[in-house]
Amino acid sequence: MSIEQKKLILINRIRTLEDELIIDKITDFIEPAGSELPEAILQLLKIADAEPEENLLPHTSITDLLNPK
């Protein structure tokens, strides 16, 4: 399995999590890596996190962009 496939599996598993305790643990685990991001990016992430779900745009993959339907 390629690293890209592993990332997609991990993303999908995280996306479907309902247990807030597990989500908090994952967040705590990756927090030190997040501190390496520039302050402007961290501020944008906080703004996006505060935005209601219905106002967010869905993510697109490079495959979707290169192979429009």
MMTF fields as JSON, N, C-alpha, C and O atoms, coordinates in Angstrom:
{
  "mmtfVersion": "1.0.0",
  "mmtfProducer": "UNKNOWN",
  "numBonds": 275,
  "numAtoms": 276,
  "numGroups": 69,
  "numChains": 1,
  "numModels": 1,
  "chainsPerModel": [1],
  "groupsPerChain": [69],
  "chainIdList": ["A"],
  "bondAtomList": [4, 2, 8, 6, 12, 10, 16, 14, 20, 18, 24, 22, 28, 26, 32, 30, 36, 34, 40, 38, 44, 42, 48, 46, 52, 50, 56, 54, 60, 58, 64, 62, 68, 66, 72, 70, 76, 74, 80, 78, 84, 82, 88, 86, 92, 90, 96, 94, 100, 98, 104, 102, 108, 106, 112, 110, 116, 114, 120, 118, 124, 122, 128, 126, 132, 130, 136, 134, 140, 138, 144, 142, 148, 146, 152, 150, 156, 154, 160, 158, 164, 162, 168, 166, 172, 170, 176, 174, 180, 178, 184, 182, 188, 186, 192, 190, 196, 194, 200, 198, 204, 202, 208, 206, 212, 210, 216, 214, 220, 218, 224, 222, 228, 226, 232, 230, 236, 234, 240, 238, 244, 242, 248, 246, 252, 250, 256, 254, 260, 258, 264, 262, 268, 266, 272, 270],
  "bondOrderList": [1, 1, 1, 1, 1, 1, 1, 1, 1, 1, 1, 1, 1, 1, 1, 1, 1, 1, 1, 1, 1, 1, 1, 1, 1, 1, 1, 1, 1, 1, 1, 1, 1, 1, 1, 1, 1, 1, 1, 1, 1, 1, 1, 1, 1, 1, 1, 1, 1, 1, 1, 1, 1, 1, 1, 1, 1, 1, 1, 1, 1, 1, 1, 1, 1, 1, 1, 1],
  "groupList": [{"groupName": "MET", "atomNameList": ["N", "CA", "C", "O"], "elementList": ["N", "C", "C", "O"], "formalChargeList": [0, 0, 0, 0], "bondAtomList": [1, 0, 2, 1, 3, 2], "bondOrderList": [1, 1, 2], "singleLetterCode": "M", "chemCompType": "L-PEPTIDE LINKING"}, {"groupName": "SER", "atomNameList": ["N", "CA", "C", "O"], "elementList": ["N", "C", "C", "O"], "formalChargeList": [0, 0, 0, 0], "bondAtomList": [1, 0, 2, 1, 3, 2], "bondOrderList": [1, 1, 2], "singleLetterCode": "S", "chemCompType": "L-PEPTIDE LINKING"}, {"groupName": "ILE", "atomNameList": ["N", "CA", "C", "O"], "elementList": ["N", "C", "C", "O"], "formalChargeList": [0, 0, 0, 0], "bondAtomList": [1, 0, 2, 1, 3, 2], "bondOrderList": [1, 1, 2], "singleLetterCode": "I", "chemCompType": "L-PEPTIDE LINKING"}, {"groupName": "GLU", "atomNameList": ["N", "CA", "C", "O"], "elementList": ["N", "C", "C", "O"], "formalChargeList": [0, 0, 0, 0], "bondAtomList": [1, 0, 2, 1, 3, 2], "bondOrderList": [1, 1, 2], "singleLetterCode": "E", "chemCompType": "L-PEPTIDE LINKING"}, {"groupName": "GLN", "atomNameList": ["N", "CA", "C", "O"], "elementList": ["N", "C", "C", "O"], "formalChargeList": [0, 0, 0, 0], "bondAtomList": [1, 0, 2, 1, 3, 2], "bondOrderList": [1, 1, 2], "singleLetterCode": "Q", "chemCompType": "L-PEPTIDE LINKING"}, {"groupName": "LYS", "atomNameList": ["N", "CA", "C", "O"], "elementList": ["N", "C", "C", "O"], "formalChargeList": [0, 0, 0, 0], "bondAtomList": [1, 0, 2, 1, 3, 2], "bondOrderList": [1, 1, 2], "singleLetterCode": "K", "chemCompType": "L-PEPTIDE LINKING"}, {"groupName": "LEU", "atomNameList": ["N", "CA", "C", "O"], "elementList": ["N", "C", "C", "O"], "formalChargeList": [0, 0, 0, 0], "bondAtomList": [1, 0, 2, 1, 3, 2], "bondOrderList": [1, 1, 2], "singleLetterCode": "L", "chemCompType": "L-PEPTIDE LINKING"}, {"groupName": "ASN", "atomNameList": ["N", "CA", "C", "O"], "elementList": ["N", "C", "C", "O"], "formalChargeList": [0, 0, 0, 0], "bondAtomList": [1, 0, 2, 1, 3, 2], "bondOrderList": [1, 1, 2], "singleLetterCode": "N", "chemCompType": "L-PEPTIDE LINKING"}, {"groupName": "ARG", "atomNameList": ["N", "CA", "C", "O"], "elementList": ["N", "C", "C", "O"], "formalChargeList": [0, 0, 0, 0], "bondAtomList": [1, 0, 2, 1, 3, 2], "bondOrderList": [1, 1, 2], "singleLetterCode": "R", "chemCompType": "L-PEPTIDE LINKING"}, {"groupName": "THR", "atomNameList": ["N", "CA", "C", "O"], "elementList": ["N", "C", "C", "O"], "formalChargeList": [0, 0, 0, 0], "bondAtomList": [1, 0, 2, 1, 3, 2], "bondOrderList": [1, 1, 2], "singleLetterCode": "T", "chemCompType": "L-PEPTIDE LINKING"}, {"groupName": "ASP", "atomNameList": ["N", "CA", "C", "O"], "elementList": ["N", "C", "C", "O"], "formalChargeList": [0, 0, 0, 0], "bondAtomList": [1, 0, 2, 1, 3, 2], "bondOrderList": [1, 1, 2], "singleLetterCode": "D", "chemCompType": "L-PEPTIDE LINKING"}, {"groupName": "PHE", "atomNameList": ["N", "CA", "C", "O"], "elementList": ["N", "C", "C", "O"], "formalChargeList": [0, 0, 0, 0], "bondAtomList": [1, 0, 2, 1, 3, 2], "bondOrderList": [1, 1, 2], "singleLetterCode": "F", "chemCompType": "L-PEPTIDE LINKING"}, {"groupName": "PRO", "atomNameList": ["N", "CA", "C", "O"], "elementList": ["N", "C", "C", "O"], "formalChargeList": [0, 0, 0, 0], "bondAtomList": [1, 0, 2, 1, 3, 2], "bondOrderList": [1, 1, 2], "singleLetterCode": "P", "chemCompType": "L-PEPTIDE LINKING"}, {"groupName": "ALA", "atomNameList": ["N", "CA", "C", "O"], "elementList": ["N", "C", "C", "O"], "formalChargeList": [0, 0, 0, 0], "bondAtomList": [1, 0, 2, 1, 3, 2], "bondOrderList": [1, 1, 2], "singleLetterCode": "A", "chemCompType": "L-PEPTIDE LINKING"}, {"groupName": "GLY", "atomNameList": ["N", "CA", "C", "O"], "elementList": ["N", "C", "C", "O"], "formalChargeList": [0, 0, 0, 0], "bondAtomList": [1, 0, 2, 1, 3, 2], "bondOrderList": [1, 1, 2], "singleLetterCode": "G", "chemCompType": "PEPTIDE LINKING"}, {"groupName": "HIS", "atomNameList": ["N", "CA", "C", "O"], "elementList": ["N", "C", "C", "O"], "formalChargeList": [0, 0, 0, 0], "bondAtomList": [1, 0, 2, 1, 3, 2], "bondOrderList": [1, 1, 2], "singleLetterCode": "H", "chemCompType": "L-PEPTIDE LINKING"}],
  "groupTypeList": [0, 1, 2, 3, 4, 5, 5, 6, 2, 6, 2, 7, 8, 2, 8, 9, 6, 3, 10, 3, 6, 2, 2, 10, 5, 2, 9, 10, 11, 2, 3, 12, 13, 14, 1, 3, 6, 12, 3, 13, 2, 6, 4, 6, 6, 5, 2, 13, 10, 13, 3, 12, 3, 3, 7, 6, 6, 12, 15, 9, 1, 2, 9, 10, 6, 6, 7, 12, 5],
  "groupIdList": [1, 2, 3, 4, 5, 6, 7, 8, 9, 10, 11, 12, 13, 14, 15, 16, 17, 18, 19, 20, 21, 22, 23, 24, 25, 26, 27, 28, 29, 30, 31, 32, 33, 34, 35, 36, 37, 38, 39, 40, 41, 42, 43, 44, 45, 46, 47, 48, 49, 50, 51, 52, 53, 54, 55, 56, 57, 58, 59, 60, 61, 62, 63, 64, 65, 66, 67, 68, 69],
  "secStructList": [7, 7, 2, 2, 2, 2, 2, 2, 2, 2, 2, 2, 2, 2, 2, 6, 7, 7, 7, 2, 2, 2, 2, 2, 2, 2, 2, 2, 2, 2, 2, 2, 2, 2, 6, 6, 1, 7, 2, 2, 2, 2, 2, 2, 2, 2, 2, 2, 2, 2, 1, 7, 4, 4, 4, 1, 7, 7, 7, 7, 7, 2, 2, 2, 2, 2, 1, 7, 7],
  "xCoordList": [0.85, 0.0, 0.899, 1.85, 0.595, 1.41, 1.088, 0.061, 1.974, 1.753, 0.512, -0.206, 0.248, -0.955, -2.219, -3.193, -2.216, -3.364, -3.56, -4.688, -2.457, -2.54, -3.111, -3.914, -2.692, -3.208, -4.71, -5.455, -5.151, -6.572, -7.401, -8.48, -6.897, -7.594, -7.679, -8.731, -6.573, -6.552, -7.51, -8.249, -7.497, -8.398, -9.853, -10.662, -10.183, -11.559, -11.975, -13.114, -11.075, -11.401, -11.609, -12.523, -10.769, -10.913, -12.206, -12.911, -12.509, -13.7, -14.979, -15.945, -15.009, -16.231, -16.263, -17.21, -15.248, -15.234, -16.368, -16.679, -16.978, -18.035, -17.626, -18.246, -16.592, -16.147, -15.227, -14.092, -15.738, -14.972, -13.695, -12.707, -13.693, -12.496, -11.364, -10.217, -11.674, -10.662, -10.175, -8.981, -11.095, -10.713, -9.779, -8.796, -10.076, -9.209, -7.82, -6.814, -7.77, -6.474, -5.659, -4.449, -6.322, -5.628, -5.113, -3.977, -5.947, -5.551, -4.353, -3.411, -4.387, -3.263, -1.992, -0.896, -2.141, -0.992, -0.336, 0.89, -1.146, -0.578, -0.311, 0.271, -0.716, -0.548, 0.891, 1.086, 1.913, 3.279, 3.652, 4.367, 3.183, 3.474, 2.782, 3.319, 1.594, 0.864, 1.545, 1.341, 2.353, 3.023, 4.102, 4.615, 4.447, 5.442, 4.831, 5.551, 3.507, 2.848, 2.988, 3.034, 3.054, 3.113, 1.858, 0.785, 1.99, 0.877, -0.316, -1.459, -0.077, -1.176, -2.007, -3.234, -1.351, -2.057, -2.859, -4.005, -2.272, -2.99, -4.234, -5.277, -4.141, -5.299, -6.392, -7.574, -6.0, -6.975, -7.651, -8.853, -6.895, -7.473, -8.47, -9.501, -8.176, -9.105, -10.386, -11.479, -10.257, -11.428, -12.285, -13.506, -11.648, -12.374, -13.038, -14.149, -12.37, -12.915, -14.16, -15.066, -14.215, -15.351, -16.537, -17.65, -16.301, -17.347, -18.32, -17.885, -19.63, -20.595, -20.301, -19.858, -20.551, -20.259, -20.898, -20.281, -22.125, -22.827, -22.19, -22.477, -21.337, -20.668, -19.315, -18.691, -18.862, -17.551, -17.647, -18.668, -16.579, -16.505, -15.913, -14.984, -16.429, -15.849, -14.449, -14.156, -13.606, -12.256, -12.327, -13.184, -11.427, -11.341, -9.982, -9.002, -9.957, -8.694, -8.063, -8.746, -6.791, -6.099, -6.673, -6.715, -7.113, -7.715, -8.987, -9.225, -9.811, -11.033, -10.703, -11.395, -9.67, -9.306, -8.758, -9.011, -8.001, -7.406, -8.355, -8.155, -9.408, -10.353, -11.771, -12.583, -12.075, -13.441, -14.469, -14.187, -15.649, -16.718, -17.491, -18.426],
  "yCoordList": [-1.17, 0.0, 1.237, 1.323, 2.176, 3.393, 4.34, 4.204, 5.287, 6.26, 7.096, 7.479, 7.387, 8.152, 7.374, 7.956, 6.077, 5.248, 5.206, 5.265, 5.103, 5.098, 6.413, 6.42, 7.525, 8.832, 8.921, 9.402, 8.454, 8.507, 7.66, 8.071, 6.492, 5.631, 6.315, 6.313, 6.899, 7.602, 8.796, 9.005, 9.567, 10.717, 10.264, 10.867, 9.213, 8.719, 8.21, 8.417, 7.554, 7.066, 8.222, 8.187, 9.246, 10.41, 11.154, 11.617, 11.263, 11.993, 11.389, 12.114, 10.093, 9.431, 9.225, 8.637, 9.698, 9.546, 10.327, 11.444, 9.731, 10.382, 10.598, 11.389, 9.901, 9.954, 11.165, 11.186, 12.162, 13.392, 13.16, 13.864, 12.203, 11.896, 11.427, 11.84, 10.581, 10.103, 11.255, 11.366, 12.105, 13.257, 14.169, 14.669, 14.388, 15.21, 14.59, 15.3, 13.275, 12.593, 12.739, 12.955, 12.621, 12.791, 14.219, 14.444, 15.177, 16.584, 16.836, 17.526, 16.28, 16.435, 15.812, 16.336, 14.696, 14.006, 14.839, 14.901, 15.479, 16.219, 17.691, 18.396, 18.164, 19.573, 20.067, 21.144, 19.348, 19.866, 20.118, 21.075, 19.28, 19.495, 20.758, 21.46, 21.058, 22.253, 23.525, 24.573, 23.457, 24.66, 25.129, 26.24, 24.292, 24.669, 25.494, 26.049, 25.57, 26.333, 27.825, 28.255, 28.605, 30.061, 30.566, 29.976, 31.637, 32.184, 32.526, 32.31, 33.055, 33.408, 32.179, 32.258, 31.054, 29.812, 29.336, 28.913, 29.4, 28.993, 29.85, 29.334, 31.137, 32.021, 31.654, 31.648, 31.347, 30.932, 29.622, 29.458, 28.699, 27.432, 27.649, 26.978, 28.575, 28.875, 29.501, 29.186, 30.377, 30.993, 29.926, 29.91, 29.041, 27.97, 27.027, 26.553, 26.753, 25.853, 26.451, 25.714, 27.764, 28.436, 28.591, 28.889, 28.391, 28.586, 27.405, 26.259, 27.659, 26.552, 25.647, 26.109, 24.38, 23.371, 23.712, 23.511, 24.223, 24.504, 25.649, 25.807, 26.443, 27.546, 27.144, 27.932, 25.936, 25.498, 24.91, 24.331, 25.063, 24.474, 23.081, 22.859, 22.139, 20.796, 20.804, 21.588, 19.936, 19.809, 19.078, 18.218, 19.424, 18.714, 18.027, 18.473, 16.952, 16.242, 16.656, 17.167, 16.438, 16.74, 15.911, 16.364, 14.702, 13.836, 14.476, 14.454, 15.054, 15.718, 16.925, 17.192, 17.641, 18.829, 18.475, 19.181, 17.372, 16.97, 16.196, 16.131, 15.6, 14.797, 15.307, 14.613, 16.509, 17.029, 16.173, 15.597, 16.104, 15.283, 16.08, 15.562],
  "zCoordList": [0.0, 0.0, 0.0, 0.777, -0.863, -0.949, 0.206, 0.869, 0.429, 1.5, 1.206, 2.13, -0.076, -0.43, -0.089, 0.388, -0.327, 0.019, 1.537, 2.027, 2.269, 3.729, 4.253, 5.186, 3.649, 4.061, 3.818, 4.671, 2.65, 2.33, 3.293, 3.72, 3.63, 4.583, 5.937, 6.577, 6.371, 7.652, 7.646, 8.607, 6.577, 6.464, 6.532, 7.237, 5.806, 5.812, 7.187, 7.603, 7.886, 9.229, 10.191, 11.015, 10.096, 10.962, 10.63, 11.527, 9.343, 8.906, 9.46, 9.701, 9.666, 10.128, 11.644, 12.166, 12.347, 13.804, 14.442, 14.028, 15.449, 16.203, 17.663, 18.374, 18.103, 19.494, 19.7, 19.225, 20.411, 20.591, 21.392, 21.182, 22.29, 23.068, 22.155, 22.328, 21.199, 20.258, 19.377, 19.1, 18.94, 18.125, 18.913, 18.366, 20.19, 21.042, 21.184, 21.17, 21.319, 21.436, 20.153, 20.2, 19.021, 17.743, 17.626, 17.209, 17.993, 17.948, 18.855, 18.466, 20.058, 20.984, 20.419, 20.616, 19.719, 19.139, 18.046, 17.964, 17.204, 16.077, 16.396, 15.572, 17.553, 17.911, 17.77, 17.206, 18.248, 18.091, 16.629, 16.333, 15.722, 14.301, 13.808, 12.951, 14.338, 13.94, 14.367, 13.753, 15.413, 15.888, 14.915, 15.047, 13.941, 12.941, 11.807, 10.977, 11.778, 10.723, 10.99, 12.143, 9.929, 10.105, 10.82, 10.686, 11.565, 12.346, 11.462, 11.866, 10.266, 9.365, 8.997, 8.925, 8.765, 8.428, 9.63, 9.479, 10.823, 12.033, 12.24, 12.641, 11.974, 12.111, 11.106, 11.449, 9.864, 8.86, 9.246, 9.036, 9.802, 10.247, 11.373, 11.424, 12.274, 13.368, 12.826, 13.297, 11.849, 11.233, 10.556, 10.717, 9.805, 9.115, 10.112, 9.873, 11.22, 12.232, 12.881, 13.271, 13.001, 13.627, 12.668, 13.101, 11.384, 10.382, 10.39, 10.504, 10.272, 10.198, 8.999, 7.948, 9.177, 8.154, 6.809, 5.763, 6.828, 5.571, 4.779, 3.592, 5.414, 4.712, 4.125, 3.413, 4.416, 3.942, 2.542, 2.168, 1.777, 0.446, 0.538, 1.314, -0.239, -0.204, -0.814, -1.716, -0.316, -0.866, -2.193, -2.398, -3.085, -4.359, -4.428, -3.831, -5.159, -5.327, -6.653, -7.54, -6.777, -8.027, -9.166, -10.31, -8.856, -9.865, -10.42, -11.627, -9.519, -9.976, -10.842, -11.824, -10.491, -11.262, -12.637, -13.613, -12.714, -13.986, -14.886, -16.098, -14.282, -15.043, -14.806, -14.194, -15.283, -15.068, -15.798, -16.849, -15.228, -15.832, -16.842, -17.453]
}
